[in-house]
Amino acid sequence: MAATLINFTGAVQRRYAAEHDVVDVSSPTATLQGNNIREGVSVMLADAGNQWQVSFNRPVLVVQVIDTSPEAVKARLVSLATDLTLITEDLQRSVGADPKDFITMEAPVENAAVDSFGPTRSGALKGGMAVLLVGGVAGMSLSVAMERLRPHRERRRS
């Protein structure tokens, strides 16, 4: 039974990847952020990590989403969970399975860990202040240097 569920989960993953733009990462433990991806989705079958045995031993999809804000990530997760549920139902309906016997999918989107690694409003404000401060100091330094050079030039001319 477990092998059948794993095969079905793999079919759901392949169908999702065929219908949506996904980022391929080397393994389910590799992160999108670690691969310098700034926006995208990865959906992979969870594996045991042992190349000499049957690699996929759990009917679980590892889903990663990276986007411009935590809110955008949550919205994409909700959409992705809906798409995976529809694919799960469609695959079973297409082979004539009785809906009361459907394999169901759990996607606890509300419990998903969403971390923010990117810029925030306060970070952007701090960065802007730093640029203004550095620019102000550089401008004042240039002004002082020019002022020091100016009287020296005027004395030479006379």
N, C-alpha and C positions, 0 to 999 in steps of 0.2 A: 504494500500500500504506500509506504513512504517513497519508494522509487517513482511510483505513478504521480504522486503529488509533486515531487521534484521535477519530473518531466513536464507536468502541466504548468508549474511556475516558470520553468524555462521558456515554454511556449508563450506565456503571457509577456515575459520580458522581451523576447524576440519580436513579438507583434508590436509592442509599444515602441521598440527601437526602430522598427520598419516604418511606423506612422509618425514618429516625432523626431525632432532634432536632439540627439543625445551625444554626450561627450564620452568617449571610450577612455577609461583609465586602466592601468595595468592590473589592478586587483581591487576587490571590495574594500580593502583597508587603505588604499591610496585615496587621498582627498583631492577634490577639485582645486581647493585653494593651494594645496601643496604642489599642484601641477601648474600653478600660475594661471588658472582659469578664473576669469572675473565675472562671467555670467554663463550659466548653463545647468544642465541636468544630467545626472548619471543614474542609470538603473541597471543593477547587476544582480545575478543570482549569487547568494552567499555561498562561500565555499569553505572547505575544511583546511585548505592550505597545504595539502599533501599531494604532490604530483604523482606519487606512485600508487595511490589508492583512488577510489572514486572520489573525485574532488568535491562534487556538490552533494552534501549530505543533509541539507535542511531546505524545506520548501519556503524560503524566505528571500525576498528581494531587498537588496540594500539600495536605498534611494538617497542621493545627495542633490541638493539644489544650492546654487550660489547665484546671488543677484545683487542689485544695487542697494537694497535696504532690507531689514528684517521683515517689514510688511510685504515687500515684493516676494520674498522667499516664502512666507506663509501662504500668500495668494497662489503661487506656483505649486506649492505642496497640495493645496486643496484641489486645484485643477488636475494635478497628476494623479492623486488618489481617485478622483472621479473617473478619469480616463482608464486607470487600471481596473477599477470595478466594472466599467462597461466592457472592457476587453475580456475580463474573466467570464462575465455573463454571456457575451457574444460567442466566445469559443465553445461554451457548453451548449448553448442554444443551437449552434450550427451543426452539432453532431447528434442532436435530438435528445439531449439529456432532459429528464423531468425537472422542472424548476424546484420542486421540493427536495431534490437530491443534489442541487448545485453545490459546488465547492465555493465557499465564500472567502472573502478577503478582509482582513483587518488592517486598517490604516489609521492608527491613532495620531492624526495630524495635530490635534490639540496638545498632545504630549511631546511633540517633536522638539528636539533640541535645536534652537536657532541661536547661533552666535554671530556677533557682528565684528568683523575684522577691518571694515572699511572706514572711511571718513564719516564723522558725525557733524552735526551743526556746531556743537561746541568746539570740536577739533578744527573745523573750517574757520571758525571765528578766531581761535588761538593762532592758527596758521596765518590768517590775514593780519592779525595784530603783530605777529613776528615779522612779517614782510614789511609792514609799515614802520616798525621800530628799526629794523636793519636799514631800510631805505632812508629813514630820517637821519640816522647816525651817519650813514654814508654821505648824504647830502650836506650835513653840517660839516663833516670832515673835509669834504671837497671845497666848501665855502671858506673854511678857515685856511686851507692851503692856498686857495686863490688869493685871499686877502693878504696873506704873508708874502706872496710873490709880487703882488701889485706895487706896494711901495718900493720894493727893491728895484723894479723895472723903471719906475718914475725917477728915482735918484740917478740911475745910469744915463738917462736921456738928457738931463740938465747939465 
